[in-house]
Amino acid sequence: MRPPWSTKPPGRRPRAVPEDIEQANLMEWAALAEATHPELERLFHIPNGGQRHKVVAAKLVGQGVRPGVPDLCLPVPRGDWHGLWIEMKSATGRTSPEQREWLEFLAMQGYATAVCRGWFAARDVLLAYLEGRFKA
């Protein structure tokens, strides 16, 4: 059975797979790929986004949540980079000004950065980074 987000309603474009599903797919792949790339065990998500109750949001801001921080970090140096930061997007998603600012800042600090549309793109970036083939 095909998942509901991949079906095409008659006369309409198919809906993009939501970003959170794409990211979950990537993390599932990364767990399996740890056998050949053990560094992927260190890939983690920064839970900055999402809808929250105002009290919870205020508490998180007090604890250091910052708008625009990329979704994923791999704190593993490769080549000239200190680590890799990935902003996940759906096929139709767009980066916010805060996200673009963070990505630019991190790149200036010596990190590899990428905006990935879907988990296949993120997988390709991770493999290129870990294998020394990543191009900024």
Sequence and secondary structure as in RCSB ss.txt:
>XXXX:A:sequence
MRPPWSTKPPGRRPRAVPEDIEQANLMEWAALAEATHPELERLFHIPNGGQRHKVVAAKLVGQGVRPGVPDLCLP
VPRGDWHGLWIEMKSATGRTSPEQREWLEFLAMQGYATAVCRGWFAARDVLLAYLEGRFKA
>XXXX:A:secstr
   GGG   TTS      HHHHHHHHHHHHHHHTTT GGGGG EE    S   HHHHHHHHHTT  TT  SEEE 
  BTTBS EEEEEE TT    HHHHHHHHHHHHTT EEEEEESHHHHHHHHHHHHTT    
